[in-house]
Amino acid sequence: MKTKLFLISILTLLLVSCEEKEWQQSDISLVPVFQVDYVNSDMALEIYKEKPLLLEYSTSTLVSAYTLNDLSDQSTDSLYLISFNRMDSMMVDSAMAQVSKYFDIQASIATDTGIMNITYVYNNLDTVAASQVDITIQDTEVYN
């Protein structure tokens, strides 16, 4: 009798445990970005097209996120023409300063190579510094 009861319990447990359960669906999806890699450097950028997000990779493992401002994509069939800016705080002359970084990208779509001009403006004053970087760029999608 105990054996029959034990077998019925095991069979009931197996039948109940085999029921299909509903799992919550993830909201992860592919989103369009521009992937910009600095030539001869570990630095890289991910510029999100549909949301105000800029990811800046200082190394392959160190990432900083910034709010992307004024994204303009005037690309043609042959050229990437992208501009945007972001705000940051940093030490300048022993004091904290608001820094606006303005990015201007011009690159060939055929070769995915070009230049990126970066202009730094401190405390909404005059331009203090500017630099030009050789880049590679890809119009791609990432999971987010």
DAJO-V658066 format. One record per residue. N is the residue number from 1. RES is the residue in three letters. PHI is phi in whole degrees, 0 to 359 (999 if undefined). OMEGA is omega in whole degrees, -180 to 180 (999 if undefined). Layout:
BEGIN
n	res	phi	omega
N	RES	PHI	OMEGA
N	RES	PHI	OMEGA
END
This chain:
BEGIN
n	res	phi	omega
1	MET	999	179
2	LYS	297	-180
3	THR	294	178
4	LYS	297	179
5	LEU	297	178
6	PHE	297	180
7	LEU	295	178
8	ILE	294	179
9	SER	296	180
10	ILE	296	-180
11	LEU	297	178
12	THR	297	179
13	LEU	298	178
14	LEU	295	-180
15	LEU	293	-179
16	VAL	290	-178
17	SER	286	-180
18	CYS	270	178
19	GLU	293	-180
20	GLU	284	-180
21	LYS	255	176
22	GLU	267	179
23	TRP	252	179
24	GLN	293	-179
25	GLN	280	178
26	SER	281	178
27	ASP	262	178
28	ILE	286	179
29	SER	212	176
30	LEU	282	178
31	VAL	233	-178
32	PRO	283	178
33	VAL	218	165
34	PHE	260	177
35	GLN	260	-178
36	VAL	247	177
37	ASP	247	176
38	TYR	286	177
39	VAL	287	179
40	ASN	61	180
41	SER	203	175
42	ASP	276	-178
43	MET	293	178
44	ALA	205	177
45	LEU	231	167
46	GLU	240	-178
47	ILE	256	-179
48	TYR	282	-176
49	LYS	279	-171
50	GLU	255	176
51	LYS	216	-176
52	PRO	280	-177
53	LEU	227	175
54	LEU	232	174
55	LEU	256	-179
56	GLU	244	-180
57	TYR	266	176
58	SER	281	173
59	THR	220	-180
60	SER	291	-178
61	THR	241	-178
62	LEU	255	-175
63	VAL	237	174
64	SER	240	179
65	ALA	253	-179
66	TYR	226	172
67	THR	283	-180
68	LEU	273	-180
69	ASN	244	170
70	ASP	52	177
71	LEU	293	177
72	SER	231	178
73	ASP	245	180
74	GLN	254	-177
75	SER	300	177
76	THR	248	177
77	ASP	293	-176
78	SER	242	-176
79	LEU	227	165
80	TYR	277	176
81	LEU	229	-172
82	ILE	233	174
83	SER	221	179
84	PHE	192	174
85	ASN	215	176
86	ARG	213	179
87	MET	256	179
88	ASP	205	173
89	SER	242	177
90	MET	204	179
91	MET	281	176
92	VAL	226	-179
93	ASP	52	176
94	SER	64	177
95	ALA	221	177
96	MET	288	-180
97	ALA	230	171
98	GLN	279	-178
99	VAL	241	172
100	SER	261	176
101	LYS	253	179
102	TYR	256	-178
103	PHE	249	177
104	ASP	226	-176
105	ILE	252	172
106	GLN	227	-177
107	ALA	211	178
108	SER	279	176
109	ILE	289	-179
110	ALA	295	-176
111	THR	253	-177
112	ASP	58	179
113	THR	236	179
114	GLY	179	-180
115	ILE	232	174
116	MET	230	175
117	ASN	268	179
118	ILE	238	179
119	THR	243	-179
120	TYR	254	177
121	VAL	237	-177
122	TYR	260	177
123	ASN	51	179
124	ASN	56	179
125	LEU	256	-179
126	ASP	294	174
127	THR	295	-178
128	VAL	259	-176
129	ALA	210	176
130	ALA	213	177
131	SER	214	178
132	GLN	231	-175
133	VAL	233	171
134	ASP	283	-175
135	ILE	224	162
136	THR	241	-176
137	ILE	220	176
138	GLN	224	172
139	ASP	267	-171
140	THR	218	177
141	GLU	230	176
142	VAL	228	176
143	TYR	282	178
144	ASN	214	999
END
